């Protein structure tokens, strides 16, 4: 009981600080170290060591040695995957391949004359693009400067178009997304298998529900503005410069890693297994070769490839550091005994894994909504899922999948999310107005995701 009280108190402090915009990495690291230190003092028989690590001789130093071990493990594991994926995405942006793919994909929508059908179809397309463009902010920026003006010119109101773009990263799906990779690695399965076997059967239902709710809610809210939607001339959404001189075939480059991961996996060609990092390197080198052939300027092409390495560094600072700090925090909750007590209480009360999964999923969603970061929310709690699932005798995916999908969903209704703030400027309205438009499709999507996951797992 004492361990639970300590855990709840520390979690409450951490949640309060993060909600007040304190740096999440530092908050999670400090509170995690506090939990480890309190465990060594109050429960000296509990081990605070990282997995199979050996003590360096004094528990006071072991607390900090845990951070070192976590850094080694995360950087060489999921951290490397995240850094390679982010670096590839940055390089695709730099050479114009991502923008080329977006422009190619939105062309068919010009044939649709019904504004709200364009809106719903645009969401479906944007959610599919998120598989190849793992950055939610990056996808939003590209759609704002390419798709947004077209939608407005075809009769979609600016707030409705902005809200739709905010929803395009509603679910973080695909083998290139950091949270999906972490979920797959934590569950001990290949990212391609997690994407095809676990994500897609749930995602297809959620996408359909969100598209339908977006169609009707946008039409209702727009009629409440002036009795009808208004037609406007296309104009730049934001002051972002997107390269538009890339050849058309560059649109295929962002798909290279995903194709390799899916083809060379247990799903298709099982004899050869393509890991995410290798696929990202191959995709980036393919982009470099295309730049050499198109520009015929070795110096310029080689200089441009530096963007790939810069992306590795910036991703470490922004995402991998968060992963390490969240690992310290989650381990602290485990060793202090809070998680074991919670599991025992749920089991003694007669509740099953579904109640526990729902509680953890809602916790991630609320955290993402408060902080505006789906990555921070999922990273903070994902480490607890395998132990809980093992205690209930079920697969870790049972808990990890709804938690991972909910992380992006909570971000879609957060007025402090970077994506919501960015699209609100383009929509010429306040972030809360954008959230007012995303909340109905989002809640519908959340409920659908939880129900489908529950039905799939019995």
Buried (B, 14 or more C-beta within 10 A) or exposed (E): EEBBEBBEEBBEBBBEBBEEEEEBBEBBBBBBBBBBBBBBEEBEEBBBBBEEBEEEEEBEEBBEBBBEBBBBBBBEBBBBBBBBBBBBBBBBBBBBBBBBBBBBBBEEBEEBEEBBEBBBBBBBBBBBBBBBBBBBEBBBBBBBBBBBBBBBBBBBBBBBBBBBBBBBBBBBBBBBBBBBBBBBBBBEBBBBBBBBBBBEEBBEBBBBBBBEBBBEBBBEBBEEEEEEBEEBEEEEBBEEEBBEEBEEEBBBBBBBBBBBBBBBBEBEEEEEEBBBBBBBBBBBBBBBEBBBEBEEEEEEBEEBBEBBEBBBEEBBEEBBBBBBBBBBBBBBBBBBBBBBBBBEEBBEEEBEBBEBBBBBBBBBBBBBBBBBBBBBBBBBBBBBBBBBBEBBEBBBBBBBBBBBBBBBBBBBBBBBBBBBBBBBBBBEBBBEBBBBBBBBBBBBBBEBBBBBBBEEBE
